[in-house]
Amino acid sequence: MYIKKILLAIVFLGLGVAAYFAYFVYSTMFTPNTAFNNAEAYIYVKSTDSYTEVREQLEPLLKHIDKFDALAERKKYVSYVKAGRFVVKKGMTNNEIINSIRSNNLPITVSFNNQESLEKLAGRVSEQIEADSVSILSAMKDISFLTENKFNQATALGMYLPNSYEFFWNTSGEGFRDRMLKEYNRFWNDSRIKKSEAIGLSPNQVIALASIVYEESKQASEQPRIAGVYMNRLKMGMPLQADPTLKFAAYKLPQYKNTVIKRVLNVHKEIDSPYNTYKNLGLPPGLIAMPDISAIDAVLNSEKHKYLYFVADAKRLGFHKFAKTLTQHNANAREYHRYLSSQGINR
């Protein structure tokens, strides 16, 4: 009789332990454990983060961090943290959260517009992915990479086409650069390559000219006409005489640091620089800014006409007046300069 009692006690104890274990497993794995009211929350796990850093992000999002710790230990997540951007949805269980942050790295949209330099582009991109601006810039300026892919320091910015792209947040500087090279090569398809060859310019030269066109006008509708003016000048062996190239050259000089040139003057035309297209024939060594795709296509599909000159239209700001003769151009230019003077713009 005594032995039976002992056996019964052992059985009940075992059942109690089993019941508690089952409850613990259920509450740990399958009970909702989120503490926020929004539909979802995101965590960003760096490539160098350990479970400690992940836990710090999760703790304010969860009701019972200790139960999450127990399951993370059991599922060995604490030893195999994954980098990336992950979502935690309201009502998720610990098991669902671990599955999400272990294998559901979500892409983000990385966007950049017309950046003036590699430095500014690196800064813009570093605000959106894990890699910092230093590592991104280092990757973009890597000499071996540039040489292998037919770029140099003057043309490197032309590899980056302003647009929106999907990336994983934990992309490295090299990863960003390499993806942009793929996008560049995809952009330069057979059709664009044939058009480039037809006008006698390499892709780098097309982008260099497109950067001038874009700096002259942000109006996509008139960019092909402006491109046509420059193509006419190139064919004639006439200097491009592009004011934006003078500004680019000037801004590299100490005396123009932190200044804004609103009016190109004769003194700017005397600047000694390969980007001075008043002094030097042909295209400059590289692009002066990142052009829109519309400007690149404007060069590839430039308007066929006999215009050789253009100047900003004082009565239709943002657009230009075009001329076939220097006499007509000078008349248009005087009208615009009178407008500048009336506005107090003297330099």
Buried (B, 14 or more C-beta within 10 A) or exposed (E): EEEEEEEEEEEEEEEEEEEEEEEEEEBBBEBEBBBBEEEEBEBBBBEEBEBEBBBEBBEEBBEBBEBBBBBBEEBEBBEEBBBBBBBBBBEBBBBBBBBBBBEEBEEBEBEBEBBBEBBBBBBBBBEBBBBBBEBBBBBBBBEEBBEEEEBEEBBBBBBBBBEEBEBBBBBBBBBBBEBBBEBBEEBBEEEBEEBBEEBEBBBBBBBBBBBBBBBBBEEBEBBBBBBBBBBBBBEEEEBBBBBBBBBBBBBEEEEBEEEEBEEBEEEBBEBEBEBBBBBBEEBBBBBBBBBBBBBBBBBBBBBEBEBBBBBBBBEEEEBBBBBEEEEBBEEBBEBBBEBBEEEEEEE
